Amino acid sequence: MPPPRGARSARRSVAVGEAIVVPVERVGLELDEFLCLVFPERSKGFLRAQIRAGKITIDGQAAHPSARLKISQVVLLEQDPEEWPEINAPERGPELPILHEDEHLLVIDKPAGLACEPERWDKDKASLASAVLDLARARAQAAGTELPLDWRPRLLHRLDKDTTGVALVAKTLECERAVRAAFESGAVEKVYLALVEGEYPLRDGEEDRIEFALAPDARRSGRMVVDALEGKHAETLVRVAQRFRGYTLVECRPQTGRTHQIRVHLAERGFPLVVDPLYGRRRAFALSEFKPGYRKKRGQTERPLIERHTLHAARLSLELFGARRAFEAPVPADLERALKQLARHRAPREGRDGKVGGEGANRGVGA
């Protein structure tokens, strides 16, 4: 199929890889849509990943996949498209940050944007499972051996695609069985950090026990809802970790493992994640939303502080082979950036006793 008129004809090679001048007939298109026209053989998911990784920019500036294009802007590609992975080959997973490894267990700091399992509608898209498989194959090749044909990644629990943090992978069947038994018996403690809207009304040391039964939303696929009649029991313990004016960083300890549990529980309490397009109201969080007197530089597009849901699997501990093991993942750069700016511009008022009002304060919150 020939490329759409006004797409490839606007391309020219440059030192960075390739540049594409936006033609007048493409003005107003979103960046990812424009690239789909220029590279019809590539999936939108692949092109979005290139944009989010900073490998495709507008006039040399990082951009969001949905950024609207203007006349004569230049879309810059860091890499020559001819060097992109083969289209028929599965997309390779990212290099995985390893927090811990021994003969039985691999502990990974899962990056944002990486689903744990291959997505149903795009089996070739990189996932945590495929990235672990890539790692195992590379190690086998370096050692001059081959993986058994039936070898598979043994993921021990799931994190949502945009949730970062501690993820466990068993290297042996013995470890897989031991960890699954620990999960089933409640011997695993997980601690998440969540940046939420509103000032959570808990004093220091107080704990909010949220118990709302959850069930799939019959009207919207992929979404969960509170359902006291048909839902499964779900329980989350919440404490305040850091306070800001209008926002709160909370620690969440899920006592059960339901899909989207923390996100739904916090939203139902009246404190949705600051960024959560499914249960909250934002797709991204920008400095201009809370910095007093913020002024955008003329002609410059503001880059969000964070543009994925504000949830991080910070710590996990469990009993394994007779010893207590604990693993911790550092706060990722995007969430850390948002927290630093909130601390600078939305520090809590002096003289407070820790009991705060705000959104959700009359929703029965308390230990």
FENJOJO-V652778 format. One record per helix or strand of 2 or more residues. SS is the DSSP state (a for helix, b for strand). FROM is the first residue (numbers start at 1). TO is the last residue. If there is no record, write none. Layout:
{{SS & FROM & TO} {SS & FROM & TO}}
//
This chain:
{{a & 8 & 10} {b & 11 & 12} {b & 18 & 21} {a & 24 & 26} {a & 31 & 38} {a & 44 & 52} {b & 56 & 58} {b & 74 & 77} {a & 81 & 83} {b & 97 & 101} {b & 105 & 110} {a & 128 & 142} {b & 154 & 155} {b & 164 & 170} {a & 173 & 185} {b & 188 & 197} {b & 208 & 211} {b & 214 & 216} {b & 224 & 226} {b & 235 & 244} {b & 247 & 254} {a & 261 & 269} {a & 287 & 289} {b & 311 & 320} {b & 323 & 328} {a & 333 & 345}}
//
